[in-house]
Amino acid sequence: MARCSAIKANGERCRGIAGRGNEWCSAHDPARAEQRKRDASKAARSRPGKEVTSIKAEIRSLIEGLLSGELDKGVGAVALQGYNTLLRAVEVGQRTDLEDLVRKVEDLERGVA
C-alpha cells in the first residue's frame, strides 16, 4: 500500500493511504477538492446537536407551563405533537447523513483494497 505524497500544513508528510493508481489519499487528491469543499460546507451548516438541545429546552419550558397551569392542556398536547414531529425529522436527517458517511467509507475501503 502506498502512502499519500502530500505534505501537511505543519510540514509533516500525510500518513494516509493513497488510492490504487494514485499518489494521494482522498483527503489530498486534487481531483476530489470540489467534493471535499461541498462536504465541508454541508457539515458546517449541519448543527443537529444544537437543534436537539434547543428543542429539548423548549419542551421543558412547555412542560413547566403545563404543570404550573399557565398553559392549556389541549394547546400543550398539540405543541408536544409538533415537537415530536421536529425530533423525528432531525432523527431522519441524522440517519440520512450517517448512511451517506457509511457509503463514503465503503467507497474508500474498496479503493484501498
N, C-alpha and C positions, 0 to 999 in steps of 0.2 A: 504494500500500500504506500502510495506516495504522499508525502507531506505537502501542505499548502506552501506556495512560494512567497506569499505576501509577508510584508514586514509591517507590524502593527505600529500605531502612533507612538508607543513607548520605546520603539526601536527593536523590540523582540520579534523573532520570527513566529508566525502563526503556527500553532500546534495542530490545526485542523487537518483533516484528511482530504486530499484532493480527489475529486470525482474521476472516474475512469476516463482516460484520454484528456485530462485537464490538469493544469498546473495549480489551480486554486480550489479552495474549499467553497461551499455555497455562500459563505459569508463574505468572500472576497472576489468571487467570479464577476468580472466586469459585465458579462452577458446577463447577469441577474440583478444588476444595480437598480433598474427601474422597479422590479418586483420587490426588492428589499425596501425601497423608498415607499411603495404603496403599503406594504405590510407595516412599516414603522408608523406611517400616518394613521392607519386604521387602529393600531394599538394605542396611539396617543389619544385618539378620540374616544376609545372604549374605556369607560370607568365603571364597570358593573359593581365593584365593591363599594364605591362611593354612593351609587344609586341605591343599592340594597340598604346601606346604612341610613340613608335619607328616608326611605320608605318605612323602615323599622321605627325610626323616630316619630314619623307621622302616625303610624299605627298605635304606638304607645300613647301619644297625645290624644288620639281618638278614644282609646280605651279609658284613659283618665277622665275624659269628658263624659263618657257613658256611665262610668262608675260614680261620678260626682253628681250625676243628674243634670248636668249642663247641656247635654246633647240628647235629643230624642232617639229612642232605641231603634225606630224604623230608619231614620236617617243614618244612624251608626251602622246598622246592618248592611244597608246598601253601600255605604262607604267602604266597609270591610270587604265586601264582594269586589269592589273596584280595586282595592289594594291587592287582593288575591290574584286578580287578573294581571295586574302590573308585575307582581312577583313571578307569575307563571311566564310572562313574556320575557323577563330577564333570564329566567332559567333556560328557556328555549334558545335565546340568543347565546348564552354561555355554552350550551350544548353544541350549537352550530359552530361556534368558534373552536371548541375543543375538537370536533370532528375534522375541521379544516387543518388544525395543527397535527392531528394524527396522520392525515393523508400526506402532509408535507414531510413528516418524519419517515413515513413508509417510503416515500419517493427518495429521500436522502439515503435510506438504508439500501434500497435497490441500486442506487448509483454507486455506493461503496462496495457492494457485494460483487 
